[in-house]
């Protein structure tokens, strides 16, 4: 199969294992659709180099790639220890302090200045992604007395989670604001906001993006208990959602995670918002060339649940087998989609649609009933293409536009492949280019039916209001040689 035939997209995090031009090219060739830049690590200089490399390679390979800037957010951490780490034993009593001191076996400093005001006796305090669990015994400002429930080695600057506490922290730190300004100045396609808790967090970042006259879209990372209480509002206000299973599992408890993951994905599908399932999908491949059977099943289930995209973190950023991990995820997704039966989510009952949504639903129904080869969406914003994706048609969906920035953004959306065309003024110019590309890329042949959605009158740049059933004509062009094709259309 060719890369364009895979419907669920792959987000790969760049890092030490994927930092050179050759390595990033290998990642794109292996199946990466979206490059994630993790702003918890790295300098602006390094991220700028990666952005420039991605844009250059995308043009060279004729393969659009979306760039996702992932902001660090207000992560609460422990401070520094004399020896760089301490060992905590079960039932040990320790103190946690907000004072700026160096810690030891009995004293844990933290940067959460409001700690003593927000915790109560019996609250859980989880350290290092939940590997170490403490319980609050008593508050004695500026200290909190805790009992070790599950011990372990605690290193400098490890994270803290307090699921039961209402944290008085802003979703955007000073560092995030500087990073965001950098990302928007360098035209990132998406910005992922960490530790979202309320709809107002999304409104705040969108206002900043609007003031910068940026077209970047906002991805809400769901990783806090509070977010689940406001999940409908958060999803509605966001342009997409990431199920960040690392911190989320620590916050809600690991046994609740699978059900919550399914609920969030289902809600995103209903509201037609792209959803990324992330964290430890192929975690063993950080060290090993093959995943575990459980990881294979996890990836498969995330596809079956309805994810638009799946994300690799350390696997591609710092693992020993970054390209093998991307290829493995690619293969698992292909195999699941081959036998997938949940296509065409079309309901004809009690559903009132906008004009673009009505055209999109009709396009999917026509494709099904007329046995069309593809649905092609002529678009300037990508909105109608995303609506068509939400109906999950089985035939390939192509977003056709003359704006490369729109194509880049659509790389995150389920099932969408992209075709870059020249400027056009008439229907004949559109159909001529469409037939040429279909034949040259080997995705249709003379006589095949294609469903086209577009806005008319064309010369006025109208929004989508029309559906056109087109039969590919013989335009006397032959399929390009494999190496001359855009990357994702190559065999």
Secondary structure as GFF3:
##gff-version 3
##sequence-region A 1 491
A	DSSP	three_ten_helix	3	5	.	.	.	ID=ss1
A	DSSP	beta_strand	9	13	.	.	.	ID=ss2
A	DSSP	three_ten_helix	16	18	.	.	.	ID=ss3
A	DSSP	alpha_helix	21	30	.	.	.	ID=ss4
A	DSSP	beta_strand	34	38	.	.	.	ID=ss5
A	DSSP	alpha_helix	44	61	.	.	.	ID=ss6
A	DSSP	beta_strand	66	70	.	.	.	ID=ss7
A	DSSP	beta_strand	85	88	.	.	.	ID=ss8
A	DSSP	beta_strand	93	97	.	.	.	ID=ss9
A	DSSP	beta_strand	107	109	.	.	.	ID=ss10
A	DSSP	alpha_helix	115	118	.	.	.	ID=ss11
A	DSSP	beta_strand	124	127	.	.	.	ID=ss12
A	DSSP	beta_strand	132	140	.	.	.	ID=ss13
A	DSSP	beta_strand	143	150	.	.	.	ID=ss14
A	DSSP	beta_strand	152	155	.	.	.	ID=ss15
A	DSSP	beta_strand	160	161	.	.	.	ID=ss16
A	DSSP	alpha_helix	174	185	.	.	.	ID=ss17
A	DSSP	beta_strand	190	193	.	.	.	ID=ss18
A	DSSP	alpha_helix	199	211	.	.	.	ID=ss19
A	DSSP	beta_strand	217	222	.	.	.	ID=ss20
A	DSSP	alpha_helix	225	229	.	.	.	ID=ss21
A	DSSP	alpha_helix	231	237	.	.	.	ID=ss22
A	DSSP	beta_strand	240	244	.	.	.	ID=ss23
A	DSSP	alpha_helix	245	252	.	.	.	ID=ss24
A	DSSP	alpha_helix	254	270	.	.	.	ID=ss25
A	DSSP	beta_strand	274	278	.	.	.	ID=ss26
A	DSSP	three_ten_helix	283	286	.	.	.	ID=ss27
A	DSSP	alpha_helix	293	305	.	.	.	ID=ss28
A	DSSP	beta_strand	309	312	.	.	.	ID=ss29
A	DSSP	alpha_helix	314	317	.	.	.	ID=ss30
A	DSSP	alpha_helix	322	338	.	.	.	ID=ss31
A	DSSP	alpha_helix	355	369	.	.	.	ID=ss32
A	DSSP	beta_strand	374	378	.	.	.	ID=ss33
A	DSSP	alpha_helix	383	390	.	.	.	ID=ss34
A	DSSP	beta_strand	396	401	.	.	.	ID=ss35
A	DSSP	alpha_helix	404	410	.	.	.	ID=ss36
A	DSSP	beta_strand	416	420	.	.	.	ID=ss37
A	DSSP	alpha_helix	427	440	.	.	.	ID=ss38
A	DSSP	beta_strand	449	454	.	.	.	ID=ss39
A	DSSP	three_ten_helix	458	460	.	.	.	ID=ss40
A	DSSP	beta_strand	466	471	.	.	.	ID=ss41
A	DSSP	three_ten_helix	482	484	.	.	.	ID=ss42
A	DSSP	three_ten_helix	487	489	.	.	.	ID=ss43
###
